[in-house]
Amino acid sequence: MPLPTSNNITDSQKIGIKFMRRPDLTSSKRLYIAATALLAMLNNHWGTISGMAKQFDVSRTFIYMLASTLTEMDSVLFGTTDQYAESKFVAFQYMLSLRLEGRCSIQAASTIMNRFQISPNATGSISQYLTYFGSLLPNTLSSNDDETKIVVFLSDEIFSKNTPILVTVDADSSAILRIELTNSRKAEEWKHHWQCLEENGIYAAYLVCDEGTGLCAAKKEALPEIVRQSDTYHAIAHVLGLWVERLGKAAYGAIEFEEKCYKNLDSARSERVINKRIDQFEMAEKAANEAILLYDSFQFLYSCLLEQLRVFDVNGTLRNREDAEENIKIGLDLIETLGKKNLTAAANKVRRTLPELFNYFDVAKEVMRKLDQQGIDQNVLCALCLAWQWNKDKIKAKKASRRQQCIQNEYNCLEFTIGHLQEEYENVKEQVYEELDQIVQSSALVECINSIIRPYLDNSRNQITQETLNLIMFYHNHRRYIAGKRKEKTPMEILTGKKQDKDWTELLFEIVDQKDPSFFDFIQ
């Protein structure tokens, strides 16, 4: 039987199968057909159904109907469990698990299912079924019971070759709010993207995104009253951080060349060659010293700029926005004095983001106002704020040494609070961390979503479809984290506050059964 789709389900499937009762098909023959078909389906004997359809001159659908009726009567008469009803989902669970949890390609999933004799396992069938499942899923979350949900939008663009994928994620829960494959990333596309979210009851508290032309233009038109937080990572680390590595490589290269010139002095014999190599060495030494000085100066200024992005100072006190902005401007001016055109151009690019770079300080100010009203001891609150900041640094740390430093510093701050709070420690810490998590500086979480989606793009040779994106979104939103601060929770649990008791595959099957009740009745 061909795979049913939203476009090829016939009228007879929708309103019930119509047929003429044939007197030659006696009750015993019908029982024989039903039993043989059911046995074939349970044992994955392909071709049996088609053979009986030709033998008795009936449709395959008629045979499936008889088998389904016999299965229902088996449960009524003998009180047995419906083994076929239970086993018919196994193949789909394997498909979904291998494709989404295992991140296997269609070909790899087919190979694995064939090895364990789980059918259907042909690549074409797997692709068709997964596409069909994705077609039944939305690409936009909806709030329940006409409830309005206000969250922080993290919006960014992911690319499948040259085709943009627009994604908006909730900063707190990490739930994908909307994901869509588009033809462009112009302002009109982003306006429609956010409009669809609002139509589904999801609104932005404020927006965090990079400096994309389409994004910024759409924000001004579609979300004029919403504060836009420029992504601090893309604004500074992405623009200036690259130069730290480049200048470092240049400095080490200059040092190696200087050492090479120095060693060449030993092999010189004539006075002319000796003088020539001395000149080369002196020039190399001068170039190495200049490269080292440039690298050290830029690295120092870069680290100072990053320090200005921190929400709290070394005492756990909220820093002043105006001071941070002024210090950033001074740092950028000093970078220009280094006299390198490329560095000056990079500094000017950062300077253009300054008007919206520190909007998160205003959010932090409001958060601290609320925390101050909770009656928490000021010293304890400062320690928890500092611990929260070290925790954020720990998550962002790429080097093991830096990560261990952050872990130790967070531990030291929390040790102080434990001594003061005693049995109230866990509740107070959770409350403070939850409030501080509203301070969002970058859309780095979208980069994490990018890393989740990227393997699917790679193993499908970037031939991604909207149906596949719908499946990825559903899986991500309903899968359970196994590590990190969201451990043992699903994004939807965090977003809605409601416990998810079922596995994501069960929830998917419920949607399929709801939108296409006949689907599981006709699968073989």
Buried (B, 14 or more C-beta within 10 A) or exposed (E): EEBBEEEEBEEEBEEEEEEEEEEEBEEEEBEBBBEBBBEBBBEBBEEBBEEBBEEBEBBBBBBBBBBBEBBEEBEEEEEEEEEBEEEBBEBBBBBBBBBBEBBBBBEBBBBBBBEEEBBBBEBEBBBBBBBBBBBBBEBBBBBEEEEEBEBBBBBBBBEBEEBBBBBBBBBBBBBBBBBBBBEEBBBBBBBBBBEBBEEBBBBBBBBBBBBBEBBBBBBEEBBEEBBBBBBBBBBBBBBBBEBBEEBBEBBBEBBEBBBEBBEBEEEBEEEEEEEEBEEBBEEBBEBBBEBBEBBEBBBEBBEBBBBBBBBBBEEBBBBEBEEBBEBBBBBBEBBBEBEBEEBBEBBEBBBEBBEBBBBBBBBBEEBBEEBEEEEBEEEBBBBBBBBBBBBBBBEEBEEEEEBEBBBEBBEEBBEBBEEBBEEEBEEBBEBBBEBBBBBBBBBBBBBEBBEBBEEBBEBBEEEBBBBBBBBBBBBBBBBBBEEEEBEEBBBBBBBBEEEBEEBBBEBBBEBBBEEBEBBBBBBB
